[in-house]
Amino acid sequence: MAFEGLADRLQSTLSKIKGKGKVTEADVKTMMREVRLALLEADVNFKVVKDFIANVKERAVGQEVLKSLTPGQQVIKVVNEELTKLMGGEQSKIAVAKKPPTVVMMVGLQGAGKTTTTGKLANHLRKSYNRKPLLVAADIYRPAAIKQLETLGTQLDMPVFSLGDQVSPVEIAKQAIEKAKEEHHDYVLIDTAGRLHIDESLMGELQQVKDAVNPDEILLVVDAMTGQDAVNVAESFNEQLDITGVVLTKLDGDTRGGAALSVKAVTNTPVKFAGMGEKLDALEPFHPDRMASRILGMGDVLTLIEKAQTTVDEEKARELEKKMRTADITFDDFLDQLSQVRNMGPLDELLGMMPGANKMKGLKNVQVDEKQIGHIEAIVRSMTKAEKENPSILNASRRKRIAKGSGTSIQEVNRLIKQFDEMKKMMKQMSGMTAKGKKKGKLKFPFM
């Protein structure tokens, strides 16, 4: 997860003060020294760190903490609020033109993932807002970029407007908007040319496109893994083009997270989206409050719920709930649930959204082996209908056949069946619990 190092450092520092009934100025000073080091190590801009520490310190030694019933927790609340404010406070949504189409210019350096992000944004607009975007290939200097956007269009089943690489980007953009009006597209996403570094000719051309089409949104795509460089790039593009928002890509990678914390403060431009993986649905709206919660180990339950709402079949979920109450769950139900959870995204990422998951024994730094989950699916799919519905008939010869059919070992098959039995027993216990919940047990999922 992004911010892993920063999150660990901050959580460790704040835990020392959390339960304190009295917080002195010396306590705050010591804590702020640790927080400052953690932020600088995460590649957060020096000036941003200085201002952040000053703001937290002022509030933490003020009346709101000293007169609080739980001063330690109040300090953490202050850090959380200031972290949220640092990243922009509230979520900044994508623009909507009063008269369609809404024109969005996608800009950025080469290698930041601009073309892929254009496809992801189109997919997000269609899935979340039922919009009808038109993708525009305006990077005429790199034929591969035009081809890449056309391939993305095919994968998404979305139209891509292109006039090849012999027509000026300004002309391509103007004609694309006319086309969008004719065909009633409500968004036009213009994939402009990137460069290996910022130069005058690139900025001049982008300015011409901007003047010609008067975009509602200019989104700068930057690679979060480049840390402080990402902030410098954002600053340069903002000076030249007055960008309206930033998309941080590769925020799921092994990144120190400094860019996400610095961009808003340095450019006064909000981070609007975060790229959280390679798949075309791996683009999330950026919520400063939720990101602050994740950094401080408080989880991100709202994003988890939203992911569930978009991927989980409600009718099936209700049906499963009834079965779970009577412990009447079959291997088919289990496979169905496993598939729905996998559709929500990588399991280790989902675990990272659970409050306190990093503190739970066995969940810290958990690596969910997707290959192992593939083995589980293969084992279940190698069973007959009768075997899935009634695992008690799985004798030695049937298990041997299943192992052979799924390309796994008999031990793996035995382990899955044993864990499935344990899960059913646990469900029976849970359904028989008293209102006070006197009986307790540990539910172990076969894929954990």
PyMOL commands that set and color helices and strands:
alter all, ss='L'
color gray80, all
select helices_A, chain A and resi 4-18+25-41+46-60+63-66+71-86+114-129+143-156+169-182+200-213+224-226+228-241+258-267+288-295+301-311+314-325+331-343+347-352+357-359+370-381+385-389+391-393+396-406+410-431
alter helices_A, ss='H'
color red, helices_A
select strands_A, chain A and resi 102-108+133-137+160-161+187-191+217-223+245-249+271-275+283-285
alter strands_A, ss='S'
color yellow, strands_A
deselect
rebuild
show_as cartoon
